[in-house]
Amino acid sequence: MSEAKLTISTRRTGTKRKCKLTLSNPAMVVETINGVDRNKIERIAYASLDLTFDESSTLQERKDLVGMLANALAADVAPVDGVLTKLEGYWG
């Protein structure tokens, strides 16, 4: 696994629809052993998003929630950016 990977799944539980999105992004380094270079995974960052909708929700309600989430994750939104990318604490 040396490339970013996106996984999306859905399942029903009772009257709810659960959607899960998972993203993994490996950080690669070049390791030299006996003069031979090879790529090595140094670490992997993971993100996981769980959404739950009632089966009776409308398409517009679901689009609204996804849009609000996308807006909240924008790079210029404080404190979300500070917590998620700068690893700052949050007391709100």
C-alpha positions in Angstrom: 0.0 0.0 0.0 1.9 3.1 -1.2 -0.9 5.3 -2.5 -3.8 7.1 -0.8 -6.9 4.9 -0.6 -10.5 5.9 -0.3 -13.1 3.3 0.9 -16.9 4.0 1.0 -19.5 1.7 2.4 -23.2 1.8 3.3 -25.4 -0.5 5.4 -29.0 -0.5 6.8 -29.7 -0.8 10.5 -33.4 -0.7 11.3 -34.7 2.6 9.9 -31.3 4.1 9.5 -28.8 4.2 6.7 -25.2 4.3 7.8 -22.5 5.5 5.5 -18.8 5.2 6.2 -15.9 6.9 4.3 -12.4 6.0 5.2 -9.2 7.5 3.8 -5.6 6.4 4.3 -2.6 8.3 3.1 0.9 6.7 3.6 4.0 8.8 3.9 6.8 7.2 2.0 10.6 7.4 2.4 13.4 6.0 0.4 15.5 3.5 2.4 19.0 2.6 1.1 20.3 -0.8 2.2 23.7 -2.0 0.7 23.4 0.6 -2.0 19.9 -0.5 -3.1 17.1 2.1 -2.8 13.6 1.0 -2.0 10.4 2.8 -1.0 9.2 2.2 2.5 6.1 3.3 4.3 7.2 5.5 7.2 3.7 6.1 8.6 0.1 6.2 7.6 -2.5 8.9 8.3 -6.1 7.8 8.6 -9.4 9.6 8.4 -12.8 8.1 9.1 -16.2 9.7 8.6 -19.5 8.1 9.7 -22.9 9.5 8.6 -26.2 8.2 9.7 -29.5 9.1 8.0 -33.0 8.1 8.7 -34.5 6.2 5.8 -37.2 8.8 5.6 -34.7 11.7 5.1 -34.9 13.6 1.9 -32.2 13.8 -0.7 -31.9 17.6 0.0 -31.5 17.0 3.7 -28.6 14.6 3.0 -27.0 16.9 0.5 -27.3 19.8 3.1 -25.5 17.8 5.8 -22.8 16.7 3.4 -22.4 20.3 2.2 -22.2 21.7 5.8 -19.5 19.1 6.6 -17.5 20.0 3.5 -17.7 23.7 4.5 -16.6 22.9 8.1 -13.5 21.1 6.7 -12.4 24.0 4.6 -8.8 25.1 5.3 -9.8 28.6 6.4 -12.4 27.5 9.1 -11.1 28.0 12.6 -11.1 26.2 15.0 -11.6 23.1 12.8 -8.4 23.7 10.8 -6.4 24.4 13.9 -7.5 21.2 15.6 -7.3 18.9 12.6 -4.1 20.1 10.9 -2.2 22.0 13.5 -3.1 19.6 16.3 -4.2 22.4 18.6 -6.5 21.8 21.6 -10.1 23.0 21.5 -12.1 24.2 24.4 -15.5 25.3 23.1 
